[in-house]
Amino acid sequence: MAKIEMKNAAGKKAASVEVADSVFGITPNIPVMHQVVVAQLAHRRSGTQSTKGRAEVSGGGKKPFKQKGTGNARQGSIRAPHFSGGAVALGPKPRKYSQRTPKKMVQLALRSALSDRMSENKVVVVEEWGFSEPSTKSATAALKSLGVNERVLLVLERKDEAAWKSFRNLKNVQVLSTGELNAYDILCNDWVVFTKASLPTMEAAK
């Protein structure tokens, strides 16, 4: 098990904490991360686009003119796709874009993303934030003391309400709970900041 320096909210070293090599020390599997991210983005698509077919367009129940003798091509309805105001031929209909992703693949992508950020020294562990009440000013100062800049993913416990309210309005800061942690959000952010309580364990990544 590897060790990582744990800091307090003031940015000073508090202790060292052990992290599982199987979570933070594997060789990132790029193809798996790509597949999982694509599946996650596909799942977000609403798939509600829709057009009306021949059976759904109103009007056109009557034959526009008789079959023979007019010199025109025979027509059955003015709501055919080639008429103005007619139906749409082969148009889109509501559908699901979600892809089936095996659980082990999702877990491997998560561990690969965490290991990638660890290899870049972009993982920070804070002992606890210690906010007695919500304070965006204190949250900004804490991130500055930790030397964390750019885009930050903050992983908190749900019960740490003061920290949630302190960080949630900060620009370039995304707040997630431990159960919501995923490869896509890790890869979208430059830094990942955990508390000692929210730090993933080998059991949590299984």
Buried (B, 14 or more C-beta within 10 A) or exposed (E): EEEBEBBBBEBEEBEEBEBBEBBBBBEBBEEBBEBBBEBBEBEEEEEEEEEBBBEEBEEBEEEBEEEEEEEEEEBEBBBBEEBEEBBBEEEEEEEEEEEEBEEEBBBBBBBBBBBBBBBEEBBBBBBBBBBEEBBEEBBBBBBEBBEBEEEBBBBBBEEBEBBBBBBBEBEEBBBBBBEEBBBBBBBEBBBBBBBEBBBBEBEBBE
